[in-house]
Amino acid sequence: MEVNPPKQEHLLALKVMRLTKPTLFTNIPVTCEEKDLPGDLFNQLMRDDPSTVNGAEILMLGEMLTLPQNFGNIFLGETFSSYISVHNDSNQVVKDILVKADLQTSSQRLNLSASNAAVAELKPDCCIDDVIHHEVKEIGTHILVCAVSYTTQGGEKMYFRKFFKFQVLKPLDVKTKFYNAESDLSSVTDEVFLEAQIQNITTSPMFMEKVSLEPSIMYNVAELNSVTQAGECVTTFGSRTYLQPMDTRQYLYCLKPKKEFAEKAGIIKGVTVIGKLDIVWKTNLGERGRLQTSQLQRMAPGYGDVRLSLEAIPDTVILEEPFHITCKITNCSSERTMDLVLEMCNTNSIHWCGISGRQLGKLHPSSSLCLALTLLSSVQGLQSVSGLRLTDTFLKRTYEYDDIAQVCVVSSATKVES
């Protein structure tokens, strides 16, 4: 009959505790009106309570701190800190103690131990302490693996390890939109506007310390999130830049091509990488978090073979009276000459004055020509200028241009009164 030897108990004990800052004490105030039976009793009890704020006793937030009662949430971009202690619970001296702490993520395994050297000996009731820090850079399941190896007085080598699993959550929801502005209508080296929408998806408010855009090598960036008041630059979000849970804030940036790249229209036209956002925030009692987005990419502006842009157009015109606009037509091709014919198609509200189907002549590669056109509107209100057609007689290809711009059409009486 085979008998298994009893399992030997370990001489060392391992304790792991996450290090987090305390939180402000919260209480539930109980009040009543003076004419009720308790009278002023509840209010007096709250005033005598040392955990309440003097003069603001009915607020739930107190002025005392409470230690963390649970593991808490860990968010991407924050620093995970943990205290690791190995204690000798036995009555004998333990030798060659090696404590190793690894963090296992879905993609890698990281060594967080401050030192990989073994401790020569550990006497009874003594301990080995270590504090590890790690900036969390991945979302999802993380496993802290703590392994301890040592040698007993009898020369037996012992080994054990413990696993601590936790989830890393997403703190912010970041959405971006790009707008291609036409700062220079004769080329494609236009400004790019970036709108970044940042939403706090945690359960506590955040103090937004910094939200900046690090542009790519071809662009300079200007932040459009401040205004000048009384000679001072003031943020558009006010003096307290707190972001409450589930609140969203919009940041705007303008990117301009650098001078050395602005002259190379072909290079700028194909640029899709704009830069990346750098976001720094603080929570609770100053716990800092930081996120950097991946390189933001936009769809490069494409104008086709022919680009039509407006050089001049009035904001307001008078009903049934002719007004003038100036258009610029650019051959965006770098190789092919075009032979263009201009056609003007009337709409229900906008009517073109002049000859439709006239020859514009040949337009060489990367060249432009300006046209002065006359229109009138038969309908009041905000009207869209549409109905221009350009036909390349070489390729028998027609380019349609609708909703080129908008004008406000008013009656002559309204114009006189204004």
C-alpha positions in Angstrom: 0.0 0.0 0.0 1.5 3.3 -1.2 1.3 6.3 1.2 1.9 9.8 -0.1 4.1 11.9 2.1 2.3 14.9 3.7 2.7 18.2 1.8 5.3 20.4 3.4 4.0 23.9 4.4 5.9 26.9 3.2 8.0 28.8 5.7 7.3 32.1 4.0 4.1 34.0 3.6 3.4 36.3 0.6 1.1 39.4 0.9 0.3 41.7 -2.0 -1.7 44.9 -1.7 -2.5 47.5 -4.3 -1.4 51.0 -3.3 -4.1 53.7 -4.0 -4.8 57.1 -2.5 -7.6 57.5 0.0 -10.9 59.1 -0.9 -12.9 61.8 0.8 -15.4 60.5 3.3 -19.1 60.7 2.2 -22.1 60.6 4.4 -25.9 60.7 3.9 -27.3 63.8 5.7 -30.6 63.4 7.5 -32.5 66.7 8.0 -36.0 67.8 8.8 -38.0 71.0 9.2 -38.0 72.8 12.5 -41.8 72.2 13.0 -41.3 68.5 12.8 -41.0 66.4 15.9 -37.1 66.2 16.1 -36.9 69.9 15.7 -33.2 71.0 15.3 -31.9 67.7 16.6 -30.7 66.2 13.3 -29.0 69.5 12.2 -27.2 69.7 15.6 -26.0 66.1 15.2 -24.6 66.9 11.8 -22.9 70.1 13.1 -21.2 68.0 15.9 -20.1 65.3 13.5 -16.3 65.7 13.0 -16.5 64.2 9.5 -18.7 66.9 8.0 -17.5 70.2 6.5 -18.1 73.2 8.9 -20.8 75.4 7.4 -21.7 72.8 4.7 -23.0 69.9 6.8 -25.8 68.9 4.4 -23.2 68.2 1.6 -22.5 64.5 1.2 -18.8 65.2 0.8 -16.9 65.4 4.1 -13.4 66.7 4.9 -12.0 63.4 6.2 -10.2 60.7 4.3 -11.1 57.0 4.2 -8.8 54.2 3.2 -9.7 52.1 0.1 -12.1 49.3 1.0 -11.6 47.3 -2.2 -9.2 46.9 -5.2 -10.9 49.7 -7.1 -10.8 50.4 -10.9 -7.6 50.7 -12.9 -7.8 52.8 -16.1 -5.6 52.9 -19.2 -2.9 55.5 -18.8 -2.8 55.4 -15.0 0.1 54.0 -12.9 -0.5 50.7 -11.2 1.3 50.5 -7.8 1.5 47.5 -5.6 3.1 46.6 -2.3 4.7 43.1 -2.0 5.8 41.7 1.3 7.4 38.3 2.0 7.3 37.4 5.8 9.2 34.6 7.5 6.5 32.9 9.7 8.8 30.1 10.8 11.3 29.9 13.7 14.3 29.1 11.4 16.5 31.2 9.2 15.6 31.0 5.5 18.3 31.5 2.8 18.6 32.6 -0.8 15.2 34.3 -1.0 14.3 35.5 -4.5 11.1 37.4 -5.1 10.0 38.0 -8.6 6.9 40.0 -9.8 5.8 39.8 -13.5 2.8 41.4 -15.1 1.1 39.3 -17.8 -1.0 41.0 -20.4 -2.6 39.8 -23.6 0.4 40.6 -25.6 3.5 40.6 -23.3 5.0 39.6 -20.0 6.8 42.4 -18.1 9.2 42.0 -15.2 8.4 44.6 -12.5 10.8 43.6 -9.8 13.1 46.3 -8.6 16.0 43.9 -8.2 16.6 40.4 -9.5 19.3 39.6 -6.8 18.5 37.0 -4.1 18.5 38.0 -0.4 21.1 36.0 1.4 19.0 35.1 4.5 15.8 36.1 6.3 15.5 35.6 10.0 12.3 34.7 11.8 9.6 37.4 12.0 11.5 39.5 9.4 10.2 40.4 6.0 11.3 41.5 2.5 9.3 44.5 1.2 9.1 45.9 -2.3 6.9 48.4 -4.1 6.4 48.0 -7.9 5.0 50.6 -10.3 3.8 50.2 -13.9 2.1 52.6 -16.3 -0.8 50.7 -17.8 -0.7 50.8 -21.6 -3.1 48.0 -22.6 -6.8 47.4 -22.1 -8.2 44.1 -20.8 -7.1 41.4 -18.4 -3.9 41.8 -16.5 -2.4 39.1 -14.2 0.2 40.0 -11.6 2.3 36.9 -11.0 4.4 36.9 -7.8 6.9 34.0 -7.4 9.0 33.2 -4.3 11.9 30.8 -4.2 14.1 30.1 -1.1 16.2 27.4 0.6 15.5 25.9 4.0 18.1 25.2 6.7 18.1 21.6 5.6 19.1 22.6 2.1 15.8 22.0 0.5 14.8 24.3 -2.3 11.2 25.6 -2.1 9.1 27.5 -4.6 5.6 28.9 -4.8 3.7 31.6 -6.6 0.4 33.5 -6.5 -1.7 35.1 -9.2 -3.7 38.3 -9.0 -6.0 39.1 -11.8 -7.5 42.6 -12.6 -9.1 44.4 -15.5 -7.9 47.6 -17.1 -10.7 49.8 -18.3 -10.9 52.6 -20.9 -11.1 56.1 -19.2 -11.8 58.2 -22.3 -13.7 58.0 -25.5 -11.9 60.0 -28.2 -13.5 60.8 -31.6 -11.9 62.9 -34.2 -13.1 64.8 -37.3 -11.1 66.5 -40.0 -12.1 69.5 -42.1 -10.1 70.6 -45.2 -10.1 74.4 -45.4 -9.3 76.3 -48.6 -6.9 79.0 -47.4 -5.2 79.2 -50.8 -7.7 78.5 -53.6 -4.9 78.3 -56.2 -3.3 75.3 -54.7 -3.9 72.2 -52.7 -1.7 73.2 -49.7 -4.8 74.0 -47.6 -5.1 74.2 -43.8 -6.5 71.2 -42.0 -8.8 71.6 -38.9 -9.0 68.8 -36.4 -12.0 68.5 -34.0 -11.3 66.2 -31.1 -14.3 65.1 -29.0 -13.2 63.7 -25.6 -15.7 62.0 -23.3 -15.1 61.0 -19.7 -16.5 57.4 -19.4 -15.4 56.8 -15.8 -17.5 57.3 -12.7 -15.6 60.2 -11.2 -14.8 63.7 -12.5 -11.5 64.5 -14.2 -9.3 67.5 -14.1 -8.1 68.0 -17.7 -4.5 69.1 -17.2 -3.4 69.1 -20.9 -4.9 68.2 -24.2 -2.5 69.0 -27.0 -1.8 67.9 -30.6 1.6 66.8 -31.6 1.7 67.4 -35.4 3.5 65.3 -38.0 6.8 66.6 -39.4 5.1 68.5 -42.3 2.7 70.6 -40.2 2.6 73.4 -37.6 -0.3 73.4 -35.2 -2.3 76.2 -33.6 -4.7 75.5 -30.7 -8.1 77.2 -31.0 -9.3 76.5 -27.5 -8.7 79.9 -25.9 -9.8 83.5 -26.3 -8.3 86.9 -25.4 -10.1 88.8 -22.7 -8.8 92.1 -21.3 -5.4 91.3 -22.7 -5.2 87.8 -21.2 -5.5 84.4 -22.8 -8.4 82.5 -21.3 -9.5 79.0 -22.0 -12.9 78.6 -23.6 -13.8 75.9 -21.0 -13.6 78.3 -18.0 -11.2 78.5 -15.0 -12.2 75.0 -13.8 -11.4 72.5 -16.5 -13.2 69.6 -14.8 -14.9 67.0 -17.0 -17.8 65.3 -15.2 -18.7 61.6 -15.8 -20.2 61.0 -19.3 -19.5 64.7 -20.2 -18.0 65.5 -23.6 -15.7 68.3 -24.5 -14.6 69.4 -28.0 -11.1 70.7 -28.8 -10.2 72.4 -32.1 -6.8 72.6 -33.7 -5.6 74.2 -37.0 -2.7 72.6 -38.9 -0.8 74.5 -41.5 1.9 73.1 -43.8 5.4 74.2 -43.0 6.9 76.6 -45.5 9.4 74.0 -46.9 6.5 71.6 -47.6 3.9 74.1 -48.7 5.7 74.7 -51.9 5.5 71.0 -52.8 1.8 70.7 -53.5 2.0 67.1 -54.7 3.6 66.0 -51.4 1.1 67.8 -49.2 -1.9 66.6 -51.3 -1.0 62.9 -50.5 -0.3 63.4 -46.8 -2.7 61.5 -44.6 -0.8 61.3 -41.3 -1.6 64.5 -39.3 -0.2 63.8 -35.8 -1.3 62.4 -32.4 -3.2 63.7 -29.4 -1.5 63.9 -26.0 -4.0 63.9 -23.1 -3.1 64.3 -19.4 -5.6 64.3 -16.6 -5.8 64.0 -12.8 -8.5 62.2 -10.7 -9.4 61.8 -7.0 -6.5 63.3 -5.0 -4.2 64.1 -7.8 -3.7 60.6 -9.4 -2.3 61.3 -12.8 -3.2 59.6 -16.1 -1.9 60.1 -19.6 -2.9 58.8 -23.0 -1.4 59.3 -26.4 -3.5 58.3 -29.4 -2.0 56.5 -32.4 -1.2 58.6 -35.4 -4.3 60.3 -36.6 -5.0 59.9 -40.3 -7.4 61.7 -42.6 -8.6 61.2 -46.1 -6.4 63.2 -48.4 -8.4 65.8 -50.3 -9.1 64.9 -53.9 -10.4 67.4 -56.4 -10.3 65.2 -59.5 -8.9 66.4 -62.7 -10.6 69.9 -62.6 -11.1 72.0 -59.5 -13.6 74.8 -59.4 -13.4 77.4 -56.6 -14.9 80.7 -55.8 -12.8 83.9 -55.7 -15.6 86.4 -55.0 -19.3 86.2 -54.2 -21.6 88.6 -52.3 -23.2 87.6 -49.1 -26.5 89.3 -49.7 -28.2 90.0 -53.1 -31.5 91.7 -54.1 -34.4 89.7 -55.5 -34.6 89.6 -59.3 -31.5 91.8 -59.7 -28.3 90.5 -61.3 -25.2 89.9 -59.2 -21.7 88.8 -60.1 -19.5 86.0 -58.9 -15.9 85.1 -59.9 -14.9 81.5 -60.3 -11.4 80.0 -60.7 -10.9 76.8 -62.7 -7.7 74.8 -62.2 -6.4 71.9 -64.2 -5.2 69.6 -61.4 -3.5 67.2 -63.8 0.2 67.5 -64.1 0.4 65.9 -67.5 -2.7 66.5 -69.6 -4.0 69.6 -71.4 -7.7 70.1 -71.3 -10.1 71.8 -73.8 -13.1 73.0 -71.7 -16.6 74.0 -72.5 -18.8 75.8 -70.0 -22.5 75.1 -69.6 -24.8 76.9 -67.2 -28.0 75.2 -66.1 -30.8 77.1 -64.4 -32.4 75.9 -61.2 -35.8 76.7 -59.7 -34.4 79.7 -57.8 -31.1 80.6 -59.5 -30.9 81.8 -63.1 -27.7 82.3 -65.1 -27.2 85.3 -67.3 -25.0 84.8 -70.4 -24.2 82.3 -73.1 -24.2 78.6 -72.1 -22.0 76.2 -74.0 -19.1 78.6 -74.7 -15.6 77.5 -75.3 -13.1 78.3 -72.6 -10.1 77.2 -74.7 -7.2 75.0 -73.7 -6.1 74.8 -70.1 -2.5 73.5 -69.6 -1.5 71.3 -66.7 -1.5 72.9 -63.2 -2.8 76.2 -64.8 -5.8 78.2 -63.8 -8.2 80.7 -65.3 -10.8 83.1 -63.8 -14.3 83.6 -65.0 -16.7 86.4 -64.1 -20.3 85.1 -64.2 -23.7 86.8 -63.7 -26.8 85.4 -62.0 -30.1 86.5 -60.6 -32.5 84.8 -58.1 -36.3 84.6 -58.4 -36.8 83.3 -54.8 -36.1 85.0 -51.5 -34.2 83.3 -48.7 -30.9 81.4 -48.5 -30.3 80.0 -52.0 -27.7 77.6 -53.3 -25.7 78.4 -56.3 -25.7 75.3 -58.6 -25.8 74.2 -62.2 -22.3 74.7 -63.6 -21.0 72.0 -66.0 -17.5 71.8 -67.5 -16.9 69.4 -70.4 -13.4 68.3 -71.5 -13.8 67.8 -75.3 -10.6 65.7 -75.5 -12.0 63.0 -73.3 -15.7 63.7 -73.7 -15.9 63.9 -69.9 -18.3 66.3 -68.0 -17.7 67.6 -64.5 -20.8 68.7 -62.5 -20.6 71.4 -59.8 -23.6 71.9 -57.6 -24.0 73.6 -54.2 -21.0 75.8 -54.9 -22.0 78.4 -52.5 -25.0 80.1 -50.8 -26.3 83.6 -51.0 -29.0 85.4 -49.0 -31.7 86.8 -51.3 -33.8 89.7 -49.9 -36.4 92.0 -51.4 -35.4 95.6 -52.4 -37.6 97.0 -49.6 -35.7 94.9 -47.0 -32.4 96.1 -48.4 -33.5 99.8 -48.2 -34.7 99.4 -44.6 -31.4 97.8 -43.6 
